[in-house]
Amino acid sequence: MTQASTRRLTRRTAAAKAAPVAETPRHVGTLIIGSGFAGLGAAIRLAKDGREDFIVIERGSEVGGTWRDNTYPGAACDVPSHLYSYSFELNPNWSRSFSPQPEIQSYLRQSAEKYDVIDKHLFNTEVTRAEWDEAATVWRVETTNGLFTATVLVGAIGALCEPSLPEIKGIETFEGETFHSARWNHDADLTGKRVALIGTGASAIQVGPAIVDQVASLDVYQRTAPWVMPRHDRSYSKLESLAYQRVPFLQRAAREAIYWGREAYVLGFAFQPQILQAAQVMAKRNIAKGIPDKALREKVTPDWQIGCKRILISNTWYPMLARDHVELVTDGIEEIRGNTIIAKDGSVREVDAIIVATGFHVTDSPGYDCIIGKDGVSLGQIWRDKGQQAYKGASVAGFPNLLFVVGPNTGLGHSSMVYMIESHINYLSSALNYMDRAGVARFEVREDVQQKFNKDLQANMKRTIWTNGGCASWYLDASGNNTTLWPSFTFVFRHLTRSFDAAAYDIALTNTTSADHGLVAVGA
Ligand SMILES: Cc1cc2nc3c(=O)[nH]c(=O)nc-3n(C[C@H](O)[C@H](O)[C@H](O)COP(=O)(O)OP(=O)(O)OC[C@H]3O[C@@H](n4cnc5c(N)ncnc54)[C@H](O)[C@@H]3O)c2cc1C
Protein backbone atom coordinates (compact mmCIF):
# COMPACT_ATOMS: atom_id res chain seq x y z
CA MET A 1 0.00 0.00 0.00
CA THR A 2 1.58 3.27 -1.02
CA GLN A 3 1.39 6.46 1.04
CA ALA A 4 -0.48 8.09 -1.83
CA SER A 5 -3.14 5.42 -1.81
CA THR A 6 -3.43 5.69 1.98
CA ARG A 7 -3.98 9.43 1.58
CA ARG A 8 -6.53 8.80 -1.14
CA LEU A 9 -8.33 6.36 1.10
CA THR A 10 -8.34 8.84 3.95
CA ARG A 11 -9.75 11.56 1.68
CA ARG A 12 -12.42 9.26 0.32
CA THR A 13 -13.24 8.03 3.78
CA ALA A 14 -13.64 11.61 4.92
CA ALA A 15 -15.90 12.27 1.94
CA ALA A 16 -18.01 9.26 2.80
CA LYS A 17 -18.22 10.41 6.41
CA ALA A 18 -19.37 13.83 5.33
CA ALA A 19 -22.33 12.45 3.36
CA PRO A 20 -25.40 14.54 4.16
CA VAL A 21 -27.60 13.19 6.91
CA ALA A 22 -31.02 12.89 5.36
CA GLU A 23 -34.03 14.04 7.36
CA THR A 24 -36.28 11.69 5.49
CA PRO A 25 -34.85 8.21 5.05
CA ARG A 26 -32.59 7.69 2.09
CA HIS A 27 -33.63 4.60 0.13
CA VAL A 28 -31.13 2.05 -1.12
CA GLY A 29 -31.66 -1.25 -2.87
CA THR A 30 -29.24 -3.14 -0.64
CA LEU A 31 -27.83 -2.05 2.70
CA ILE A 32 -24.84 -4.03 3.96
CA ILE A 33 -23.97 -3.83 7.66
CA GLY A 34 -20.24 -4.28 8.30
CA SER A 35 -17.12 -4.14 6.16
CA GLY A 36 -14.86 -7.02 7.13
CA PHE A 37 -13.96 -9.75 4.66
CA ALA A 38 -17.71 -10.48 4.37
CA GLY A 39 -19.29 -7.03 3.91
CA LEU A 40 -16.44 -5.78 1.75
CA GLY A 41 -16.51 -8.92 -0.37
CA ALA A 42 -20.27 -8.51 -0.79
CA ALA A 43 -19.84 -4.87 -1.83
CA ILE A 44 -17.21 -5.81 -4.39
CA ARG A 45 -19.47 -8.52 -5.81
CA LEU A 46 -22.44 -6.18 -6.08
CA ALA A 47 -20.24 -3.66 -7.88
CA LYS A 48 -18.95 -6.38 -10.21
CA ASP A 49 -22.56 -7.40 -10.91
CA GLY A 50 -23.12 -3.85 -12.14
CA ARG A 51 -25.18 -2.77 -9.13
CA GLU A 52 -24.89 0.78 -7.95
CA ASP A 53 -27.82 0.99 -5.59
CA PHE A 54 -26.16 -0.23 -2.40
CA ILE A 55 -24.36 1.12 0.64
CA VAL A 56 -22.11 -0.35 3.32
CA ILE A 57 -22.57 0.94 6.86
CA GLU A 58 -19.49 0.39 9.02
CA ARG A 59 -19.04 1.54 12.59
CA GLY A 60 -15.26 1.51 12.31
CA SER A 61 -13.25 4.18 10.56
CA GLU A 62 -12.20 1.91 7.71
CA VAL A 63 -12.68 -1.50 6.12
CA GLY A 64 -11.15 -4.65 7.61
CA GLY A 65 -13.32 -5.77 10.53
CA THR A 66 -11.30 -8.40 12.41
CA TRP A 67 -8.08 -7.18 10.80
CA ARG A 68 -8.74 -3.54 11.59
CA ASP A 69 -9.56 -4.28 15.22
CA ASN A 70 -7.04 -6.97 16.21
CA THR A 71 -3.78 -5.05 16.21
CA TYR A 72 -2.16 -6.87 19.14
CA PRO A 73 1.53 -7.81 18.92
CA GLY A 74 1.93 -11.07 17.04
CA ALA A 75 -1.52 -10.93 15.38
CA ALA A 76 -1.53 -13.05 12.22
CA CYS A 77 -3.81 -15.46 10.41
CA ASP A 78 -3.58 -19.16 11.18
CA VAL A 79 -4.80 -20.34 7.79
CA PRO A 80 -2.18 -19.81 5.06
CA SER A 81 -2.62 -16.47 3.32
CA HIS A 82 -2.74 -17.99 -0.14
CA LEU A 83 -6.05 -19.53 0.95
CA TYR A 84 -7.07 -16.87 3.48
CA SER A 85 -7.74 -14.25 0.79
CA TYR A 86 -10.36 -13.57 -1.88
CA SER A 87 -10.34 -16.03 -4.80
CA PHE A 88 -10.81 -13.12 -7.20
CA GLU A 89 -7.94 -11.15 -5.72
CA LEU A 90 -4.95 -13.44 -5.26
CA ASN A 91 -1.98 -11.68 -3.79
CA PRO A 92 1.39 -12.89 -5.06
CA ASN A 93 3.17 -10.64 -2.59
CA TRP A 94 2.28 -12.21 0.76
CA SER A 95 5.48 -12.00 2.77
CA ARG A 96 5.02 -15.35 4.50
CA SER A 97 2.72 -18.35 4.88
CA PHE A 98 0.79 -16.83 7.79
CA SER A 99 0.72 -13.12 7.13
CA PRO A 100 0.78 -10.62 9.97
CA GLN A 101 -2.24 -8.41 10.67
CA PRO A 102 -0.93 -5.20 9.04
CA GLU A 103 -0.43 -7.04 5.76
CA ILE A 104 -3.94 -8.52 5.79
CA GLN A 105 -5.47 -5.16 6.68
CA SER A 106 -3.51 -3.50 3.91
CA TYR A 107 -4.68 -6.22 1.46
CA LEU A 108 -8.32 -5.52 2.37
CA ARG A 109 -7.85 -1.78 1.97
CA GLN A 110 -6.19 -2.26 -1.41
CA SER A 111 -8.99 -4.58 -2.53
CA ALA A 112 -11.58 -1.96 -1.56
CA GLU A 113 -9.70 0.64 -3.57
CA LYS A 114 -9.04 -1.52 -6.57
CA TYR A 115 -12.71 -2.44 -6.95
CA ASP A 116 -13.71 1.14 -6.22
CA VAL A 117 -16.15 0.52 -3.40
CA ILE A 118 -14.75 2.92 -0.77
CA ASP A 119 -17.25 5.57 -1.88
CA LYS A 120 -20.03 3.10 -1.18
CA HIS A 121 -19.11 3.10 2.51
CA LEU A 122 -20.44 5.18 5.34
CA PHE A 123 -17.74 4.85 7.99
CA ASN A 124 -17.89 5.72 11.68
CA THR A 125 -21.57 4.90 11.48
CA GLU A 126 -23.32 2.26 13.54
CA VAL A 127 -26.60 0.61 12.68
CA THR A 128 -28.56 1.01 15.90
CA ARG A 129 -31.86 -0.45 14.71
CA ALA A 130 -33.07 -2.18 11.57
CA GLU A 131 -36.77 -2.99 11.59
CA TRP A 132 -38.80 -4.71 8.89
CA ASP A 133 -41.75 -2.62 7.75
CA GLU A 134 -44.29 -5.09 6.42
CA ALA A 135 -46.63 -2.49 4.94
CA ALA A 136 -43.94 -0.74 2.94
CA THR A 137 -41.94 -3.94 2.27
CA VAL A 138 -38.67 -2.31 3.31
CA TRP A 139 -36.17 -2.36 6.13
CA ARG A 140 -36.19 0.85 8.16
CA VAL A 141 -32.65 1.38 9.31
CA GLU A 142 -31.58 3.81 12.01
CA THR A 143 -27.91 4.67 12.17
CA THR A 144 -25.78 7.10 14.13
CA ASN A 145 -25.55 9.03 10.87
CA GLY A 146 -29.11 9.18 9.59
CA LEU A 147 -32.07 7.08 8.49
CA PHE A 148 -32.30 4.68 5.59
CA THR A 149 -34.78 2.37 4.01
CA ALA A 150 -33.55 -0.67 2.15
CA THR A 151 -35.21 -3.33 0.05
CA VAL A 152 -32.66 -5.92 1.11
CA LEU A 153 -30.59 -5.96 4.30
CA VAL A 154 -27.30 -7.83 4.41
CA GLY A 155 -25.92 -8.76 7.83
CA ALA A 156 -22.13 -8.99 7.62
CA ILE A 157 -21.50 -8.13 11.25
CA GLY A 158 -18.95 -10.85 12.03
CA ALA A 159 -18.97 -13.71 14.49
CA LEU A 160 -15.78 -12.70 16.29
CA CYS A 161 -16.52 -9.04 16.62
CA GLU A 162 -17.84 -8.36 20.12
CA PRO A 163 -15.06 -8.87 22.73
CA SER A 164 -16.06 -11.01 25.68
CA LEU A 165 -14.78 -9.84 29.05
CA PRO A 166 -14.36 -12.24 31.97
CA GLU A 167 -16.50 -11.70 35.04
CA ILE A 168 -13.86 -11.38 37.71
CA LYS A 169 -14.58 -9.79 41.04
CA GLY A 170 -12.79 -6.45 41.31
CA ILE A 171 -11.51 -6.27 37.71
CA GLU A 172 -13.04 -2.82 37.24
CA THR A 173 -11.04 -1.50 40.19
CA PHE A 174 -7.66 -2.75 38.94
CA GLU A 175 -5.09 0.01 39.41
CA GLY A 176 -2.98 -0.69 36.33
CA GLU A 177 -3.62 -0.96 32.59
CA THR A 178 -6.18 -3.47 31.44
CA PHE A 179 -7.44 -4.09 27.94
CA HIS A 180 -8.81 -6.80 25.64
CA SER A 181 -6.53 -8.25 22.95
CA ALA A 182 -8.99 -7.07 20.28
CA ARG A 183 -8.81 -3.50 21.62
CA TRP A 184 -5.05 -3.28 22.18
CA ASN A 185 -3.93 -0.11 23.90
CA HIS A 186 -0.87 0.92 21.92
CA ASP A 187 -0.21 3.76 24.35
CA ALA A 188 0.45 1.28 27.15
CA ASP A 189 4.18 0.57 27.30
CA LEU A 190 4.68 -2.94 28.66
CA THR A 191 8.47 -2.69 28.77
CA GLY A 192 9.76 -3.89 32.12
CA LYS A 193 6.20 -4.35 33.42
CA ARG A 194 4.72 -7.26 35.35
CA VAL A 195 1.99 -8.48 33.03
CA ALA A 196 -0.88 -10.93 33.45
CA LEU A 197 -2.30 -12.61 30.37
CA ILE A 198 -5.76 -14.06 30.92
CA GLY A 199 -6.68 -16.78 28.46
CA THR A 200 -4.85 -19.37 26.37
CA GLY A 201 -6.84 -19.26 23.14
CA ALA A 202 -5.87 -18.33 19.59
CA SER A 203 -5.12 -14.66 20.37
CA ALA A 204 -3.31 -15.34 23.67
CA ILE A 205 -0.88 -17.77 22.11
CA GLN A 206 0.09 -15.09 19.61
CA VAL A 207 0.26 -12.24 22.14
CA GLY A 208 2.35 -14.04 24.80
CA PRO A 209 5.42 -14.93 22.71
CA ALA A 210 5.29 -11.48 21.04
CA ILE A 211 5.65 -9.58 24.33
CA VAL A 212 7.59 -12.01 26.51
CA ASP A 213 11.03 -10.51 25.78
CA GLN A 214 9.80 -7.06 26.66
CA VAL A 215 8.13 -7.65 30.02
CA ALA A 216 9.62 -8.16 33.48
CA SER A 217 7.32 -11.07 34.21
CA LEU A 218 4.38 -12.77 32.52
CA ASP A 219 1.71 -14.66 34.47
CA VAL A 220 -0.44 -16.71 32.13
CA TYR A 221 -3.87 -17.63 33.50
CA GLN A 222 -5.11 -20.83 31.90
CA ARG A 223 -8.63 -22.19 32.38
CA THR A 224 -8.32 -25.03 29.87
CA ALA A 225 -5.14 -26.07 28.11
CA PRO A 226 -5.35 -25.89 24.30
CA TRP A 227 -3.78 -28.37 21.87
CA VAL A 228 -1.03 -26.53 20.04
CA MET A 229 0.48 -27.94 16.86
CA PRO A 230 3.70 -26.82 15.16
CA ARG A 231 3.30 -23.77 12.94
CA HIS A 232 4.75 -24.43 9.49
CA ASP A 233 5.46 -20.82 8.73
CA ARG A 234 8.12 -19.44 6.43
CA SER A 235 8.81 -16.30 4.49
CA TYR A 236 8.36 -16.34 0.72
CA SER A 237 11.36 -15.63 -1.43
CA LYS A 238 11.36 -12.87 -4.06
CA LEU A 239 11.60 -15.58 -6.66
CA GLU A 240 8.39 -17.24 -5.44
CA SER A 241 6.51 -13.93 -5.49
CA LEU A 242 7.81 -13.23 -8.96
CA ALA A 243 6.77 -16.68 -10.14
CA TYR A 244 3.26 -16.13 -8.71
CA GLN A 245 3.06 -12.71 -10.39
CA ARG A 246 4.14 -13.98 -13.76
CA VAL A 247 2.34 -17.33 -13.69
CA PRO A 248 -0.89 -16.86 -11.70
CA PHE A 249 -1.73 -20.49 -12.38
CA LEU A 250 1.10 -21.47 -9.99
CA GLN A 251 -0.52 -19.50 -7.19
CA ARG A 252 -3.93 -21.01 -7.95
CA ALA A 253 -2.32 -24.46 -7.79
CA ALA A 254 -0.70 -23.61 -4.42
CA ARG A 255 -4.06 -22.37 -3.15
CA GLU A 256 -5.81 -25.53 -4.31
CA ALA A 257 -3.19 -27.70 -2.62
CA ILE A 258 -3.67 -25.83 0.68
CA TYR A 259 -7.45 -26.06 0.32
CA TRP A 260 -7.50 -29.83 -0.16
CA GLY A 261 -4.89 -30.38 2.57
CA ARG A 262 -7.13 -28.48 4.99
CA GLU A 263 -10.30 -30.16 3.77
CA ALA A 264 -8.83 -33.53 4.73
CA TYR A 265 -9.22 -32.45 8.39
CA VAL A 266 -13.02 -32.63 7.98
CA LEU A 267 -12.76 -36.39 7.80
CA GLY A 268 -11.46 -36.36 11.36
CA PHE A 269 -13.56 -33.48 12.72
CA ALA A 270 -16.90 -34.49 11.30
CA PHE A 271 -16.78 -38.16 10.35
CA GLN A 272 -14.02 -40.30 11.92
CA PRO A 273 -12.55 -38.58 15.01
CA GLN A 274 -10.06 -41.42 15.56
CA ILE A 275 -8.16 -40.16 12.47
CA LEU A 276 -7.15 -37.17 14.62
CA GLN A 277 -5.13 -39.40 16.94
CA ALA A 278 -2.11 -38.88 14.67
CA ALA A 279 -2.46 -35.10 15.10
CA GLN A 280 -2.71 -35.57 18.87
CA VAL A 281 0.59 -37.49 18.86
CA MET A 282 2.22 -34.63 16.93
CA ALA A 283 0.81 -32.09 19.39
CA LYS A 284 2.18 -34.10 22.33
CA ARG A 285 5.59 -34.08 20.65
CA ASN A 286 5.27 -30.30 20.32
CA ILE A 287 4.77 -30.10 24.09
CA ALA A 288 7.73 -32.38 24.80
CA LYS A 289 9.94 -30.38 22.45
CA GLY A 290 9.07 -27.05 24.02
CA ILE A 291 8.85 -27.90 27.72
CA PRO A 292 11.52 -29.88 29.58
CA ASP A 293 9.77 -29.76 32.98
CA LYS A 294 7.44 -32.74 33.55
CA ALA A 295 5.06 -30.93 35.92
CA LEU A 296 4.62 -28.04 33.46
CA ARG A 297 4.14 -30.50 30.61
CA GLU A 298 1.28 -32.08 32.54
CA LYS A 299 -0.32 -28.70 33.17
CA VAL A 300 -0.37 -27.85 29.46
CA THR A 301 -1.59 -31.24 28.26
CA PRO A 302 -5.34 -31.11 27.55
CA ASP A 303 -7.62 -33.83 28.90
CA TRP A 304 -9.91 -33.70 25.87
CA GLN A 305 -9.50 -34.97 22.32
CA ILE A 306 -7.67 -32.82 19.82
CA GLY A 307 -10.08 -31.02 17.48
CA CYS A 308 -12.84 -30.63 20.06
CA LYS A 309 -11.76 -26.99 20.42
CA ARG A 310 -9.94 -25.02 17.74
CA ILE A 311 -6.49 -26.53 17.10
CA LEU A 312 -3.94 -23.79 17.64
CA ILE A 313 -0.57 -23.47 15.94
CA SER A 314 2.62 -22.08 17.45
CA ASN A 315 6.30 -22.94 17.69
CA THR A 316 6.88 -20.39 20.43
CA TRP A 317 4.05 -20.88 22.94
CA TYR A 318 5.49 -23.86 24.83
CA PRO A 319 9.10 -22.56 24.88
CA MET A 320 7.67 -19.28 26.19
CA LEU A 321 5.85 -21.02 29.05
CA ALA A 322 9.12 -22.71 29.99
CA ARG A 323 10.95 -19.41 30.49
CA ASP A 324 12.07 -18.36 33.96
CA HIS A 325 10.09 -15.14 34.12
CA VAL A 326 6.87 -16.80 32.90
CA GLU A 327 4.45 -18.56 35.23
CA LEU A 328 1.47 -20.66 34.19
CA VAL A 329 -1.34 -20.29 36.71
CA THR A 330 -4.05 -22.94 36.44
CA ASP A 331 -5.97 -22.43 39.67
CA GLY A 332 -8.36 -19.80 38.33
CA ILE A 333 -8.81 -16.22 39.49
CA GLU A 334 -10.71 -15.51 42.69
CA GLU A 335 -10.46 -11.75 42.75
CA ILE A 336 -8.54 -8.70 41.62
CA ARG A 337 -7.68 -6.30 44.42
CA GLY A 338 -5.61 -3.13 44.03
CA ASN A 339 -2.73 -4.16 41.81
CA THR A 340 -2.89 -7.84 42.70
CA ILE A 341 -4.51 -10.91 41.23
CA ILE A 342 -5.60 -13.43 43.84
CA ALA A 343 -5.84 -16.97 42.53
CA LYS A 344 -8.37 -19.53 43.79
CA ASP A 345 -5.60 -21.31 45.75
CA GLY A 346 -5.03 -18.06 47.70
CA SER A 347 -1.73 -17.16 46.00
CA VAL A 348 -1.28 -13.45 45.31
CA ARG A 349 0.59 -11.92 42.36
CA GLU A 350 1.30 -8.24 41.84
CA VAL A 351 0.90 -6.96 38.28
CA ASP A 352 1.14 -3.67 36.40
CA ALA A 353 -1.01 -4.65 33.44
CA ILE A 354 -3.69 -7.20 32.62
CA ILE A 355 -4.26 -8.35 29.06
CA VAL A 356 -7.61 -10.01 28.62
CA ALA A 357 -7.54 -12.51 25.74
CA THR A 358 -10.82 -14.24 26.45
CA GLY A 359 -12.31 -14.22 22.99
CA PHE A 360 -15.66 -12.97 21.78
CA HIS A 361 -19.41 -13.22 22.29
CA VAL A 362 -20.17 -15.77 19.62
CA THR A 363 -23.33 -17.72 20.43
CA ASP A 364 -24.64 -14.78 22.48
CA SER A 365 -23.55 -11.86 20.34
CA PRO A 366 -25.38 -8.60 21.17
CA GLY A 367 -24.90 -7.64 17.50
CA TYR A 368 -28.25 -9.18 16.54
CA ASP A 369 -30.32 -7.19 19.04
CA CYS A 370 -30.75 -4.30 16.63
CA ILE A 371 -32.41 -6.42 13.92
CA ILE A 372 -36.19 -6.50 14.40
CA GLY A 373 -38.35 -8.87 12.35
CA LYS A 374 -41.92 -8.75 11.09
CA ASP A 375 -43.33 -9.66 14.54
CA GLY A 376 -41.52 -6.81 16.27
CA VAL A 377 -39.09 -9.12 18.08
CA SER A 378 -35.31 -8.80 17.78
CA LEU A 379 -33.24 -11.56 16.24
CA GLY A 380 -31.01 -11.37 19.31
CA GLN A 381 -33.98 -12.16 21.55
CA ILE A 382 -35.21 -15.02 19.36
CA TRP A 383 -31.75 -16.55 19.17
CA ARG A 384 -31.22 -16.17 22.92
CA ASP A 385 -34.52 -18.00 23.54
CA LYS A 386 -34.22 -20.70 20.88
CA GLY A 387 -30.55 -20.80 19.96
CA GLN A 388 -29.03 -19.33 16.82
CA GLN A 389 -30.29 -20.87 13.61
CA ALA A 390 -30.81 -19.87 10.01
CA TYR A 391 -31.47 -21.54 6.69
CA LYS A 392 -28.09 -22.29 5.09
CA GLY A 393 -26.65 -19.79 7.57
CA ALA A 394 -28.17 -17.03 5.45
CA SER A 395 -31.87 -16.38 6.05
CA VAL A 396 -34.26 -16.52 9.01
CA ALA A 397 -38.03 -17.06 9.05
CA GLY A 398 -39.78 -13.91 10.27
CA PHE A 399 -37.03 -11.69 8.81
CA PRO A 400 -37.96 -11.04 5.16
CA ASN A 401 -35.41 -9.69 2.69
CA LEU A 402 -32.53 -10.30 5.09
CA LEU A 403 -29.49 -12.32 4.12
CA PHE A 404 -26.44 -12.94 6.26
CA VAL A 405 -22.98 -13.31 4.92
CA VAL A 406 -21.81 -15.96 7.33
CA GLY A 407 -24.56 -16.41 9.88
CA PRO A 408 -25.05 -19.39 12.25
CA ASN A 409 -23.28 -22.70 11.56
CA THR A 410 -20.99 -21.33 8.89
CA GLY A 411 -17.81 -21.21 11.00
CA LEU A 412 -14.85 -23.48 10.40
CA GLY A 413 -12.35 -25.18 12.65
CA HIS A 414 -9.93 -26.08 9.86
CA SER A 415 -9.97 -23.79 6.85
CA SER A 416 -10.44 -20.31 5.50
CA MET A 417 -13.57 -18.38 6.44
CA VAL A 418 -13.14 -16.47 3.20
CA TYR A 419 -14.25 -19.60 1.34
CA MET A 420 -17.51 -19.66 3.33
CA ILE A 421 -17.90 -15.91 2.90
CA GLU A 422 -17.55 -16.17 -0.88
CA SER A 423 -20.09 -19.02 -0.92
CA HIS A 424 -22.62 -16.78 0.80
CA ILE A 425 -21.76 -13.91 -1.50
CA ASN A 426 -22.68 -16.17 -4.45
CA TYR A 427 -26.00 -16.82 -2.73
CA LEU A 428 -26.61 -13.12 -2.15
CA SER A 429 -25.74 -12.20 -5.71
CA SER A 430 -28.00 -14.95 -7.04
CA ALA A 431 -30.86 -13.82 -4.76
CA LEU A 432 -30.62 -10.21 -5.98
CA ASN A 433 -30.49 -11.34 -9.60
CA TYR A 434 -33.50 -13.55 -9.02
CA MET A 435 -35.40 -10.64 -7.45
CA ASP A 436 -34.72 -8.52 -10.52
CA ARG A 437 -35.54 -11.26 -12.97
CA ALA A 438 -38.76 -12.43 -11.35
CA GLY A 439 -39.86 -9.05 -10.00
CA VAL A 440 -39.68 -10.11 -6.35
CA ALA A 441 -40.58 -7.56 -3.70
CA ARG A 442 -40.33 -9.80 -0.66
CA PHE A 443 -38.80 -13.15 0.18
CA GLU A 444 -38.95 -14.99 3.46
CA VAL A 445 -37.59 -18.42 4.13
CA ARG A 446 -40.32 -20.90 5.04
CA GLU A 447 -40.33 -21.89 8.71
CA ASP A 448 -40.66 -25.60 7.87
CA VAL A 449 -37.70 -25.42 5.48
CA GLN A 450 -35.55 -23.71 8.11
CA GLN A 451 -36.56 -26.25 10.76
CA LYS A 452 -35.77 -29.22 8.51
CA PHE A 453 -32.42 -27.75 7.49
CA ASN A 454 -31.39 -27.30 11.12
CA LYS A 455 -32.75 -30.67 12.24
CA ASP A 456 -30.58 -32.36 9.63
CA LEU A 457 -27.62 -30.13 10.45
CA GLN A 458 -27.81 -30.88 14.18
CA ALA A 459 -28.17 -34.60 13.43
CA ASN A 460 -24.92 -34.41 11.47
CA MET A 461 -23.37 -32.42 14.30
CA LYS A 462 -23.89 -35.32 16.71
CA ARG A 463 -21.16 -37.38 15.07
CA THR A 464 -18.54 -34.61 15.19
CA ILE A 465 -15.55 -34.25 17.49
CA TRP A 466 -16.90 -30.85 18.62
CA THR A 467 -19.80 -32.63 20.31
CA ASN A 468 -18.05 -35.85 21.33
CA GLY A 469 -14.52 -34.71 22.11
CA GLY A 470 -15.08 -34.18 25.84
CA CYS A 471 -14.66 -30.40 25.98
CA ALA A 472 -16.73 -27.27 26.48
CA SER A 473 -15.94 -24.71 23.82
CA TRP A 474 -17.10 -21.40 22.41
CA TYR A 475 -18.56 -23.38 19.52
CA LEU A 476 -21.40 -24.50 21.82
CA ASP A 477 -24.27 -22.36 23.08
CA ALA A 478 -25.73 -22.36 26.59
CA SER A 479 -27.83 -25.44 25.73
CA GLY A 480 -24.79 -27.34 24.47
CA ASN A 481 -25.77 -27.06 20.79
CA ASN A 482 -23.12 -26.26 18.25
CA THR A 483 -24.62 -23.27 16.43
CA THR A 484 -21.26 -22.06 15.24
CA LEU A 485 -19.59 -24.55 12.92
CA TRP A 486 -20.40 -26.11 9.57
CA PRO A 487 -20.42 -29.90 10.16
CA SER A 488 -19.23 -31.08 6.75
CA PHE A 489 -16.92 -30.37 3.85
CA THR A 490 -16.80 -26.77 2.72
CA PHE A 491 -17.40 -27.76 -0.90
CA VAL A 492 -20.77 -29.15 0.21
CA PHE A 493 -21.62 -25.69 1.57
CA ARG A 494 -20.40 -24.11 -1.66
CA HIS A 495 -22.70 -26.38 -3.62
CA LEU A 496 -25.70 -25.66 -1.35
CA THR A 497 -25.26 -21.91 -1.74
CA ARG A 498 -24.39 -21.82 -5.44
CA SER A 499 -27.73 -20.21 -6.31
CA PHE A 500 -30.80 -18.80 -4.64
CA ASP A 501 -33.33 -21.61 -4.15
CA ALA A 502 -36.59 -19.68 -4.40
CA ALA A 503 -38.66 -22.79 -3.65
CA ALA A 504 -37.47 -22.60 -0.03
CA TYR A 505 -39.01 -19.14 0.31
CA ASP A 506 -42.40 -17.48 0.43
CA ILE A 507 -42.17 -14.93 -2.28
CA ALA A 508 -44.24 -11.85 -3.08
CA LEU A 509 -43.92 -10.22 -6.45
CA THR A 510 -43.66 -6.49 -7.00
CA ASN A 511 -47.14 -6.23 -8.47
CA THR A 512 -48.62 -7.66 -5.26
CA THR A 513 -50.08 -4.65 -3.47
CA SER A 514 -48.82 -3.92 0.00
CA ALA A 515 -52.38 -4.16 1.30
CA ASP A 516 -52.83 -7.76 0.23
CA HIS A 517 -49.56 -9.43 0.74
CA GLY A 518 -51.04 -12.72 -0.39
CA LEU A 519 -47.64 -14.31 -0.75
CA VAL A 520 -47.26 -15.81 -4.17
CA ALA A 521 -44.92 -18.77 -3.97
CA VAL A 522 -42.98 -19.06 -7.17
CA GLY A 523 -40.82 -22.01 -8.11
CA ALA A 524 -37.04 -22.00 -8.18
C1 LIG B 1 -7.49 -12.59 15.87
C2 LIG B 1 -8.29 -13.34 14.86
C3 LIG B 1 -7.65 -14.13 13.92
C4 LIG B 1 -8.38 -14.83 12.97
N1 LIG B 1 -7.72 -15.61 12.08
C5 LIG B 1 -8.41 -16.28 11.14
C6 LIG B 1 -7.75 -17.11 10.19
O1 LIG B 1 -6.55 -17.25 10.19
N2 LIG B 1 -8.50 -17.77 9.29
C7 LIG B 1 -9.87 -17.66 9.26
O2 LIG B 1 -10.51 -18.28 8.42
N3 LIG B 1 -10.51 -16.87 10.15
C8 LIG B 1 -9.83 -16.19 11.08
N4 LIG B 1 -10.49 -15.41 11.98
C9 LIG B 1 -11.95 -15.25 11.87
C10 LIG B 1 -12.27 -13.92 11.16
O3 LIG B 1 -13.10 -13.21 12.00
C11 LIG B 1 -12.91 -14.19 9.79
O4 LIG B 1 -11.99 -14.92 9.00
C12 LIG B 1 -13.28 -12.94 8.99
O5 LIG B 1 -12.30 -11.95 9.09
C13 LIG B 1 -14.63 -12.43 9.43
O6 LIG B 1 -15.05 -11.43 8.56
P1 LIG B 1 -16.49 -10.80 8.73
O7 LIG B 1 -16.59 -9.71 7.73
O8 LIG B 1 -17.51 -11.86 8.74
O9 LIG B 1 -16.51 -10.21 10.21
P2 LIG B 1 -15.66 -9.02 10.84
O10 LIG B 1 -14.31 -8.99 10.26
O11 LIG B 1 -15.79 -9.17 12.30
O12 LIG B 1 -16.41 -7.71 10.35
C14 LIG B 1 -17.65 -7.33 10.85
C15 LIG B 1 -17.76 -5.82 10.70
O13 LIG B 1 -19.09 -5.43 11.03
C16 LIG B 1 -19.02 -4.19 11.72
N5 LIG B 1 -20.25 -4.05 12.49
C17 LIG B 1 -20.77 -4.92 13.39
N6 LIG B 1 -21.94 -4.46 13.88
C18 LIG B 1 -22.17 -3.28 13.27
C19 LIG B 1 -23.23 -2.32 13.36
N7 LIG B 1 -24.30 -2.49 14.15
N8 LIG B 1 -23.14 -1.22 12.60
C20 LIG B 1 -22.08 -1.02 11.76
N9 LIG B 1 -21.06 -1.89 11.65
C21 LIG B 1 -21.10 -3.01 12.39
C22 LIG B 1 -17.79 -4.33 12.58
O14 LIG B 1 -17.28 -3.08 12.97
C23 LIG B 1 -16.84 -5.07 11.63
O15 LIG B 1 -16.05 -4.18 10.88
C24 LIG B 1 -9.78 -14.72 12.95
C25 LIG B 1 -10.43 -13.95 13.91
C26 LIG B 1 -9.69 -13.27 14.85
C27 LIG B 1 -10.42 -12.44 15.87
The ligand as an ORCA input file, in Angstrom:
! r2SCAN-3c Opt
* xyz 0 1
  C      -7.492    -12.586     15.871
  C      -8.290    -13.338     14.863
  C      -7.648    -14.130     13.923
  C      -8.380    -14.830     12.973
  N      -7.717    -15.610     12.075
  C      -8.413    -16.281     11.138
  C      -7.747    -17.109     10.188
  O      -6.548    -17.253     10.188
  N      -8.505    -17.770      9.287
  C      -9.868    -17.659      9.260
  O     -10.510    -18.283      8.423
  N     -10.514    -16.869     10.149
  C      -9.834    -16.193     11.079
  N     -10.486    -15.407     11.981
  C     -11.952    -15.247     11.874
  C     -12.273    -13.925     11.155
  O     -13.096    -13.206     11.999
  C     -12.907    -14.193      9.790
  O     -11.990    -14.919      8.996
  C     -13.276    -12.941      8.990
  O     -12.298    -11.955      9.088
  C     -14.633    -12.434      9.427
  O     -15.054    -11.430      8.559
  P     -16.495    -10.795      8.731
  O     -16.592     -9.715      7.732
  O     -17.512    -11.861      8.743
  O     -16.510    -10.206     10.212
  P     -15.657     -9.024     10.836
  O     -14.306     -8.992     10.260
  O     -15.788     -9.166     12.299
  O     -16.410     -7.708     10.347
  C     -17.653     -7.328     10.851
  C     -17.763     -5.819     10.696
  O     -19.086     -5.429     11.032
  C     -19.016     -4.193     11.718
  N     -20.254     -4.051     12.491
  C     -20.773     -4.924     13.393
  N     -21.944     -4.461     13.884
  C     -22.171     -3.281     13.272
  C     -23.235     -2.319     13.356
  N     -24.296     -2.493     14.154
  N     -23.136     -1.216     12.598
  C     -22.085     -1.016     11.764
  N     -21.056     -1.889     11.646
  C     -21.104     -3.010     12.386
  C     -17.788     -4.332     12.578
  O     -17.277     -3.081     12.973
  C     -16.842     -5.066     11.630
  O     -16.055     -4.181     10.881
  C      -9.784    -14.722     12.953
  C     -10.433    -13.949     13.907
  C      -9.695    -13.270     14.853
  C     -10.423    -12.443     15.865
*
